[in-house]
Amino acid sequence: MPDYREKLWPSPWIYIATLLLVPASILVLAPVSLPAGIVTGIVLYIAAVGSLTLTAPVIEVRDRMLRAGRAQISLDYTGEAVAAFDAAARIERGTGLDARAYLVIRGWVHPVVRVPITDPADPAPYWLLSSRRPKELAAVINGSRRPERGEDAT
């Protein structure tokens, strides 16, 4: 069982906004064929919702590994994770962003967690991860880096 797991599902308003594909398709195709516009709109909506749902990334901490989207890293190579909210999160995602950072951010999830990477062979200086529970994610990452019981902590 993972120490932490979160799937970055789109917010409900994204699905509602995507519904605008239906009337837009009807408007474009109505001069040609109203039924074709309705069918095209429904197909486009289902495709958009399906792609949003199927491509939602997972952030997980399990077995001293951090997995975010397609990437994973051992917590032995991470520094102190820090949660950022509101203005600090906007700076992390905007003017304070390093172009080399590994990003798993979604526009509909505003808080972020910055995880420094201490592996000298890794070109990314840090990972920036969107999270709806950033304090919990940072605490799990920081707590999981401690040695397992029975290991010799030096």
Rosetta blueprint (number, residue, H / E / L):
1 M L
2 P L
3 D L
4 Y E
5 R E
6 E E
7 K E
8 L L
9 W L
10 P L
11 S L
12 P H
13 W H
14 I H
15 Y H
16 I H
17 A H
18 T H
19 L L
20 L L
21 L H
22 V H
23 P H
24 A H
25 S H
26 I H
27 L H
28 V H
29 L H
30 A L
31 P L
32 V L
33 S L
34 L H
35 P H
36 A H
37 G H
38 I H
39 V H
40 T H
41 G H
42 I H
43 V H
44 L H
45 Y H
46 I H
47 A H
48 A H
49 V H
50 G H
51 S H
52 L H
53 T H
54 L H
55 T L
56 A L
57 P L
58 V E
59 I E
60 E E
61 V E
62 R E
63 D L
64 R L
65 M E
66 L E
67 R E
68 A E
69 G L
70 R L
71 A E
72 Q E
73 I E
74 S E
75 L H
76 D H
77 Y H
78 T E
79 G L
80 E L
81 A L
82 V E
83 A E
84 A E
85 F L
86 D H
87 A H
88 A H
89 A H
90 R H
91 I H
92 E H
93 R H
94 G L
95 T L
96 G L
97 L L
98 D L
99 A L
100 R L
101 A L
102 Y E
103 L E
104 V E
105 I L
106 R L
107 G L
108 W L
109 V L
110 H L
111 P L
112 V E
113 V E
114 R E
115 V E
116 P E
117 I E
118 T L
119 D L
120 P L
121 A L
122 D L
123 P L
124 A L
125 P L
126 Y E
127 W E
128 L E
129 L E
130 S E
131 S L
132 R L
133 R L
134 P H
135 K H
136 E H
137 L H
138 A H
139 A H
140 V H
141 I H
142 N H
143 G H
144 S H
145 R L
146 R L
147 P L
148 E L
149 R L
150 G L
151 E L
152 D L
153 A L
154 T L
